Amino acid sequence: MAEACKELLWLRQLLEDFGIPQTKATTCLKITRDAFASSNQIASMIERKREISSAEGFAGKKSP
């Protein structure tokens, strides 16, 4: 987490150097392993649903 905050501060300074003002606080969230695993599961389920929908659409177009 400390390393992420260092990177965040560096990025904020870089943006300031490019003339992009940083007027608001930047939120740095810690993602737990459980939350990360859960998000991967959701992404996987969405991808499977997309593949199934594509296959159904393809099969539907093929048959008379």
C-alpha positions as CSV (number, residue, x, y, z in Angstrom):
1,M,0.0,0.0,0.0
2,A,2.9,2.4,0.8
3,E,4.4,1.8,-2.6
4,A,1.1,2.5,-4.3
5,C,0.8,5.8,-2.4
6,K,4.3,6.8,-3.5
7,E,3.4,6.1,-7.1
8,L,0.2,8.1,-6.7
9,L,2.1,11.1,-5.3
10,W,4.7,10.8,-8.2
11,L,1.9,10.7,-10.8
12,R,0.1,13.7,-9.2
13,Q,3.4,15.7,-9.4
14,L,3.9,14.6,-13.0
15,L,0.5,15.9,-13.9
16,E,1.2,19.2,-12.1
17,D,4.5,19.4,-14.2
18,F,2.4,19.0,-17.4
19,G,0.2,21.9,-16.2
20,I,-2.8,19.7,-15.1
21,P,-3.8,21.1,-11.7
22,Q,-4.6,18.6,-9.0
23,T,-7.2,20.4,-6.9
24,K,-9.0,17.4,-5.4
25,A,-7.8,14.6,-3.2
26,T,-7.0,11.3,-5.0
27,T,-8.5,8.2,-3.4
28,C,-6.3,5.2,-3.1
29,L,-8.2,2.0,-2.4
30,K,-6.8,-1.2,-1.2
31,I,-8.2,-4.2,-3.0
32,T,-8.2,-7.4,-1.0
33,R,-7.5,-10.7,-2.5
34,D,-11.1,-11.8,-2.0
35,A,-12.4,-8.7,-3.8
36,F,-9.9,-9.3,-6.7
37,A,-10.9,-12.9,-7.0
38,S,-14.6,-12.0,-7.0
39,S,-14.1,-9.4,-9.7
40,N,-12.3,-12.0,-11.8
41,Q,-15.2,-14.4,-11.4
42,I,-17.7,-11.8,-12.4
43,A,-15.6,-10.9,-15.5
44,S,-15.3,-14.6,-16.4
45,M,-19.1,-15.0,-16.1
46,I,-19.8,-12.0,-18.3
47,E,-17.4,-13.3,-20.9
48,R,-19.0,-16.8,-20.9
49,K,-22.5,-15.2,-21.2
50,R,-21.2,-13.1,-24.2
51,E,-19.8,-16.3,-25.8
52,I,-23.0,-18.1,-25.3
53,S,-25.0,-15.2,-26.7
54,S,-22.7,-15.0,-29.7
55,A,-23.1,-18.8,-30.3
56,E,-26.9,-18.6,-30.1
57,G,-27.0,-15.6,-32.5
58,F,-24.7,-17.4,-34.9
59,A,-26.7,-20.6,-34.6
60,G,-30.0,-18.7,-35.0
61,K,-28.7,-17.0,-38.2
62,K,-27.6,-20.3,-39.7
63,S,-30.8,-22.2,-39.3
64,P,-33.8,-21.4,-41.5
